[in-house]
Amino acid sequence: MTVQDSSNQAEVVAAQQQAAAWLDALSAALAASDRDALESLFVTDGGWRDLLAFTWNLRQVHDNKAIADLFLATAPEIAPRDFAVSSNWPAPVPTLGEDGALVAIETFFSFSVVAGSAEGLVYLVPDPADASRLLGKTLLTRLVELDDAKPVWPPEGRFDAQHPGVRWSEHRAKQADYADRDPEVLIVGGGQWGIQTAAHLGRVGVDALVIDKLPNAGDCWRTRYESLFLHQPHNMLHFSLMPFPESFPEYLPKDKVADFVESYVKHLDINFWGGTELLSGRHLEDAGVWEVELRQADGSVRTMRPKHVMLATGGSDVPNIPDFPGLSEFQGEVLHSSEFRDGRDYAGKKVLVVGTGTSAHDFALDVVENGGQATMVQRSPLMVVDLETANQMYGVYRDRSLETRLVDFRFLAGAVFHQQRAGFQEFQKFIDVQDKHLHDGLANAGMETWGGEDGTGFYYGYLSQSKGGYYLNVGASDAIIAGKIGVMKLDDLERFDANGIVRADGTTEQYDVVILATAYRSISEGIKKYFGEELAEKVGPVWGFGPDGEMRNVLKPTPQEGFWILEGSIPMSRWHSPLMALFVKAEQLGLIPESFKDGNHLSRTPKEPVPALAPYWSGR
């Protein structure tokens, strides 16, 4: 159905009045702890996603009864008040259908809680039983600022007057060397997650140190393969607090990202230790701190005792090396994807790429475009989406006239699980039609494609599984269809021999190089490696949708006090790094109610799938 915002001034004024009236009704129902009134404000299958404001957690619920339950369990100690249509965001505007009937009113609002200021976004829709009455369909609430921890930025006054005789370079060196103190937060991993979270921690006055095993800030991007360009548009990838300059191209090369990471660290005064490796860590329960050992760039070992440890390594950094029969006999070059650098190195060579994820496609395309031959080994069906088709999902980010923070707010509201899942399924139907010619061509070339679990598509697959299993076509699919890149199924590969492979039918093929584009082991393996098996088991599964539709043990409190896992895409790091800083600062200040720390409190992540989502988890 085609929808459009109303331009009729009377309709706009009426929508704003209706939105304000709905907020007043919500405020009154909360003040009176009126369950019936709360339930009656939402459609039966309405959803609410809260980011700290009410739950001190990332939490969501999926029907009007569960919404009322969560409000009633949290509001007495959160003390929400002063609900009002926000003046910092677009005013409510009615969205109309083709027939002119009201579809929804998007309403941004502000409110206060006992800890500070918060904001929200609600989509109001007509009551099916009474079109003159509006009900909440989708609700997002999030904490914005703590009253007791106002940002310490920008620093005021002249540094030279406040610190006579001290040079700025000396001041920064002392801040970063930690000769006389330990950081309050140790962040392991200097990519986009680590540095943005450190910046937000610094903004609220929390002392954080970022360590990375590579020598320099940005090397996590700089050392990746030469042909790497990001597959999402520029505006979707801005960093928090310091957006990309206007000069940046729509699709960023990895070296530009690397240089930007380095400048981000310098400009935001982030304490960063390159060439530093985490050796081990353990939580000292009685003291409430961590004891971690770090090997520094000069080889010395430093012991630190931070209050919080954040793992921001982007995975386990343990390569996944399958045990293929005969691979040890192969006399050619064998390398993991982490070691691949440049397709030019394989000019005139015959390369077998094991895997069909994004990196595997990039490697194969780079090889054939630089004079080599490449064949990909497909281990499982793949979701393939043409880049321009994928951009229809998040194409609003391509409009540089729109503030990224506005698009972000809307995306966060759209992550209520059952509504988001249905939206993904609808988009996959669009993909099936839009990219049918592409999929047919790939099938003819021997590549098996699919639309994901229950037709939920590539981004649901990214969130629900291992962040892989798809490819956004930027040329490799076309090369496959044209016969420039070969494809074979894993079942057709019987074993390796000294010169290449033996197929299932007994025929042999010679190869010079085998690239194992087989990803990394789960981050749980990294937790075991650095912190031990006991902690890994205590934390439990990481990534994928949890029992309430939020991600499991990432970007929120884990079962281990003071242990945080920062995982996900660049947009996710921008969305959630401010929240991570508020989490930590609130714990420092003792703002989180003790009752909320009880694992059975409704604000905590449930241990079993909530009833509304049980059908999605049945049989899994």
N, C-alpha and C positions, 0 to 999 in steps of 0.2 A: 504493500500500500504506500502510495506517495503521501508524504506529510510536509507541511511547511509552517513556519512561524507566522502568526497573525500580524498584520500591519495595521489593523483597525485599532485606533487609540482607545475607543470605549472597551473593546475586548481586552486590551492590555491592562487597562486600569482595573477592570473587573477581575482579571486573573491575579493581579497583585493583592487585591482585597481578599480574594478567596485563599490565597497562599498565607497571608497574615492571619486570617481566621483559623486556618488549620493549625498553624504554629501555636496560636493562643489556646486552642483546644488540647493540643499535646501538652503544653505547659500546665494547664489546669488538671489534666488527667494524672500527670506525674506528681503534682503537688498533693493531690488527693489520694494517691496510690489506688486509683480506680481501674481495676482490671478490665471491667466491661467497656469502659470508655476507651482504654488503650487499644483493646482488640478492635473496637468499632472504627478506629481511625485508619485501619489498614485493610487492603483486600486480603482474602483468605490465603492466597499464595504469595503474599508480600514478603520481601526480604530486607533484612537490616544487616549492614556491615559496620562494625565499630572498630576504629583504630585508636585505642587507648582512652578515648574520652570518657566512656562509661565503664569499661572493663579492665583497663590497664593490661590489655591483651589485644591481639588481632583475633576478632571473634565475629561470627555471623550466625544468624538464625533465618528460618525459611518459611514461616507462616505466621499469621497474626497472633495466634495463641503463644507461640514461642517468643515472639517479639514482646508481648506483654510480660511474659515470665522473666525475660532478661532485664527489661526496664525495672520491674519491681524488685529484682534481686540486687540491682546495682544502685538505683537512684537514691536510696536513703543515705548512703555514705558519699556518693558523688555530688549530691545536691545540685542538680541542673537547674538553671534559672535564666531569666532574661532572654528568652527566645525571640528573635526578630529577623525579619528579612534583611539579608546582608547588604551593606552599602559598598562592600569591597569586591563584589562579583556582579555579573549581569543581573538585572532585575527580572522578576518572573515574566515570562512571555508564553502565551498559549500556543501550543502546536496543534494544528488543525489537519483533519483528513481531507481527502478529495471532495467529500460531500459537505465540507465546512463544519463538521461536528468536531468538538473538542477531543483530542487524543490524550494530551498530557500537558501539565504545567511544570516546567523545570524551576525549582526554587532553591536558591542558595540562602543559607541562614547562618546567623551567629548565635552563640549562647555562652554562658559561663558555667564552670563547675568549681568545686571547692579548691581544686589545685591551680586553676588558671582559666585561660580562654580557649574556646573550641569553636568549630564551625561544622556545617553539615550541608548536605544536598539531598533533596527529596524530589521524587517524581510523583506528582499527584495525578490521578486518573479519575474519570467519572465512576461513581458507584454503579455497578451493573443494574441494581434495583432502583436507583434514583439518580438519574444523570445530573441533577442539579447539585448533588453532594459529591465532594472530592475525597478520595481515599489515597493513602500512601501505597505506592507499588514497590518502590525501591528507595531505601534510606541509607545514607552514609553519614557517619559522624566521626570526627577526628579531633584529637587534641592539637592545639597550635602552639601554645606558650604556657610556661609555668609562672605564676605570680611571684614565686620566691627565687626565680632564676631567670631574670630578664637577660637577653643577649648582652654579652660584654663587648660586642662589636657595634659600631666602630669605636676603637680606642680614641679617647679624647685628649687633647693637649699635645704639647711638643715632647717627644721622647728625650731630646737632649736636655731640656729643662728639668724633666722628671728624673733623669738618670745622669747627673753631671759626671763627666769624665769617662762615660761608657760609650763605646762605639756600637752602632746597631748590629754590625756583623758579630761583635763579641757577645752581645746579648742573645742573638739567635743561636750562636754556637753553644752557649751555656744552656739555653733552654733545651737544645736537642741532644746534649751529651749525657744527661742524666747521671752526672758524676756524684751528686749529693742527694739523689732521690730516686724513687721508682715511679713509673707512670701509674695513674689510677686505672687506665685502660690500656691493655696491650692488644694491638690489632695485627694479626698474622696475615700478611698479604697486602701488597701495595698497588692493587689494581683499582678499578673505579669504585668498588665497594669500600675498600679500606680507606682510601683518601677522602671520599665524600663523607663517610661516617666520622672520620677524625676531624674534618672541618666543622661539622655540626657539633661535635663534642666540644671542640675549642670555642665555638660560638657561645655555648652556655657555661663556659668556665671549667670544663673537665679536662684534665691533663691526660693526653693520649699520645702513645708512640706507635707508629706503623713500622713494621719490619718486613723486609722482602729478601728472599735469597739471591735475587739478581742484583747487580751492582747499583743500578741507577733507577730512579723513578721513571716509569714509562717503559722499562725494558720488558715488562710482561707483554706489551704490544710490539715493541721494537724488534724482538727476537722471533716473532712469528713469521710465517712464510710470506715471501715477497709479494705475491699476487693478491694478498688479502685486502679486500675492500668490505666495509660493512654493508649489509643488505637491507638496512632500514634507513629511512630518510633522516637527514640532518636534524630537523627539529625534534625528532623523537629521541635523540641521543644526547641532548644537552646535559651538562653536569649541573648539579644543584649549586647555587650560590655564585657560580661563574659560568654563564652560558657561552656557547661557541660564538665567535665573532661572525659578523654578516658575510665575511669573505669566504667562509668555509663552504666547500662544495656540498651538493645534495647527498652524495654517498662518499663516506670518508675512507681514505686509504689508511692502513694501519699505522704508518709512520706519522701521519698527522695526529692521530689519536695519541700515539706515544709521546710526541712533543707536547701535546696539550696536557697530558697527565703530569709531565715534568714541570710545566709552567704552573699548573694548579697547585702542586706541592710547594713551589717557591712563593707564589703570590699569596697563598692562604696560610703561610707560616706553619706548615704541617711538620711535625717532628718525624723524620723519616730516616731509618737506618737501612741502607742498601747492603748487599752482601752479607746479610745476617740470617741465620737459619735457626728455626726452633728445633731444639734437640729433644726436649721432653717437658712435660708439665703435670702437676698434680695439685688437687685442691686441698688446702689445709682447713678442714672443717671447723676446728676450734677457733682459728684466727680469722676465718672468713675471707681468706686471700688465696691466690694461686702462687705456687712456687714453680717458676719456669727457668729452664736453662737455655741460653742462647749462645750460638757460636758466631762471633762477630767477624767482620771482614779481615781483621788481622790475625784470626785464628784463636784469639782468646775466648774464654767462656765466661759469660756474665750470668749471674743468678738474679732474677727480679721477682718481686712479690706484688703484682698488680691485684686490684680488687676484681677486675673483670678481664676476661680473655674473649676476644672476638676472632673467629676463624673466617677469614675472607680470602681463601686460597682459590676459590672458583672450582673446587673439586678436591680430589685426594692427592693429586700430583703423582699418583702411582699408575703408570701405564697399564692398560689392560692388554695382555699379550696372550691370545688364545694358543692352545697347544695343538697346532695343526700337524697331522701326521707327515713326517718326513721333512718338516721345515728346517730342522737342524742339519740336514744333508745338503741343502741348497747352497751352491758355491758362489752365487751372486751376492749382491748387496741386499741386506734386510734392514729396514729401519721402521721405527714407530712414527706415527704422524707428528709427534712432538719434535722429531729430528728433521723433518722435511723443511727445506728452505726455499728452493728455487727450481722451477721447471727447466730452466736453462741448463742445469747440471745434468739433465737426462736427454739432451739432444742426441738423436741417433740411437737411443736405447729403447728397449722394449720393457715396459713397466706394468706390473700387476698391482693394482690397488685393491686391497681387501677392505671392503666397506663401501657404503653408498650414502653416507651422511654428507653434510655441507662441505666439510674439509675434504672428503674423498672426491667429491665432484670438482672442487677447486683445484686439487692436485692434478687430477686427470686432465682437466682443461688446460692447465698451465703447461703440462708436459707436451700435449699434442700441439699447442700453439707455439712451442719452441723446438719443434723438430723431432719429438719423440713419439712413441706409440704407447697407448694406455688402454688397458682393459680393467673394468671394475668387477669385483666379485660381490654379488648381492646376497646377503645373508637373510634378509627378511623384507616384507613389502615396505615400500617407501611412500610417504606423502610428498608429492611434487606440486608446487604452485608457481605459476609464472609470476615474476616480480610485480608486474603491473596489476595483476589480480590480487596479490597479497596486499598491495598498497590500498586496495579498496577497504580493507579492514581498518587500517589506521591512517588512511589517506588524509584525514584532517590535520595530521602533524606536518603535512607537506605545505600547508598554508602558513607562510611565515608572518602573515598579518595577524594570526591568532596567537595569543599568549600560550606558551607551552603549559604553564601552570593551570590554565583553564581546561585544556584538553586532558591533562593529567587527572584533574579532579573528576571529570566525567568518566575516565577510564577506571578509576578506583571504585566509583559507585557501581560500575557495571560488573564488578567481580563477585557479586552475590552468586553463589555456586549454581543453583538450579536455573537461574535466569541467564547466567553467562553460558552455561552448557547448551541451553536451548538456542542461544544466539550463535554459538559456534556451529551447531548443526545446521542452522539456516544458512550460515555463510558457506559451509561446505557444499550445500546444494547449489549455491551460486558458482562455486569453484568447479563442481562437476560439469556444469553447463559451459562456463566460460573457458575452461581449459580442456574440454573434451578432445579437441584436435591434438593438443600436446600429449595427453594421456594415451590416446590411440597410437600416436607415433612412437611413444616409448614402449608400449606393449609390443608393437611390431618389431622393435629393436631388441626385445628380450627382457625389458625391465618391468617388474611387477609393481604397480602402484595401487594405493587404496586411499580411503578417506578417513582413516583412523577409527578408533573404537566407537562403535555405534554412529559412525559418520560425524564425529565431533571435530575432525580437522586437525591441522598442524599445530595451532597454538595451544589447543587443549592437550595435544600429545606432548608438547614441550613442558607444560605445567604438570601434567599428571604422571609422566614417566621419567626419562633420563635427560631431558632437555635436547634430545636428538630425534632421529627418526623422520626427518623431513629435509627437503631442499627447496629453496626459493630460486627458481631458475633465472640465472644471469648469463646463460650461454652454454653451460655444459649439457643440458637436456637437448638443446638444438644440435650439439655436436654428436650426441648419442644417436639421435634420429637420423642424422646425416651419415652415420657409419664411421665417424672419425674417432669415436671412443667406443670400445667394445664392452659388452656386458655378458657375464656368465653367472649362473646360479651356484651357490655354494655346494648344492647337491651334485653338481657336475664335476666338482673338484675332488678327485679320489685322494690324492696325496701330492706332496712335493717330492722332487728328486733333485739330483745334483744340478741339473740344467734348467729346471723350471717346474712344470706340473704334469701330473698324469691325470687325465680326465676319467670319469666314471666308465666311459666306453673303451678305455684302454689306450686311447691316442695320447700323444705327448705334445707339449708346447714349450718352447724355450723362452725364458725371460732373463733379463739382466738384473732387474731390481724388483723387490717386493716391498711395498709400502703397507704397513699395518695401520690402516685408518680405523682403529678399533677402540678409540676413546680411552677413557681412564676408568679406573675402578671408582666405586661410590665414595663420597666424602666420608662415609662411616669408616672406610679403610684408613683414611687419613687420621681420623680421631683415634683409632686403635694404635696407629703408628706413633703418634705423639703423646697421647694421654692414657693409653692402655685399653684393654678389652672391656674392663669393668665400666669405664665411663661411656664407651661406645654403646654398650648394652643399656645403660641407664638412660642415655639420651634417646635411643631408639631410632626408628626410620627417619631419614632426612630427605626432604623434597617429596613432591607428589601431594595430591589433595589429602587432607586429614579428615577426621570424623565429622567436622562441621563445615568442610569446604574451604577452609584456609590451608595454607601450605604447612606441611609437617616439619616442626622444629626449626624453621628458618624465620628470621626477621621478627622474632618474638621470644619470650622466655622459654627456655628448654627445661627439662626436668632437673638439670644441674644448675644450682645457683651460680650466678656470675659467668655462665658460659653461653655464648651467643654465636649463631651461625649466620653469616651474611652470604646469601646465594641468590643468583638470578641474573637477569638481563641488565643492560645499562639503564633503561627506563625504570626498572624496579629499584635500582640503587638510588636513583634520584627521588623516587617516591618515598622510599622507606628510611633513608639515612637520617632525615630529621627526626623521625619517630624513634629510631634507635638511641639517639642522643637524649631525647626526652625520657625514655625508659630508664637509662642509666642515671641521669640527673635526679629523677624522681626517687629512685632507690637510695641515692646518696642522701637526699633530704628527708627520707622517711615518709613520703607522701602516699605511698601505696597502702591501702587499708590492710591490716593483718588478716582480716577475714577473707580477703581476696586471694591470699596465698595458700589457703586450704585447697587441696586438689579437687575437692568435691564442690567447691563454690561454683555457681553457674557461670561466673565470669571466666573460669578456667576452661581450657580446651577439653572437650569431653573425651573419655577414654574409648567409647564405642560410637559408631555412626549414629547421628541424631535421627529420630524417626522419619523426618521429612526426606532425608537423603539415603535411608536404608536401601531403597530399590536400586540405587546406583552402585552400591557396594555388594549386593547379593551375588554370591558365587565367585567373589574375588578373593 
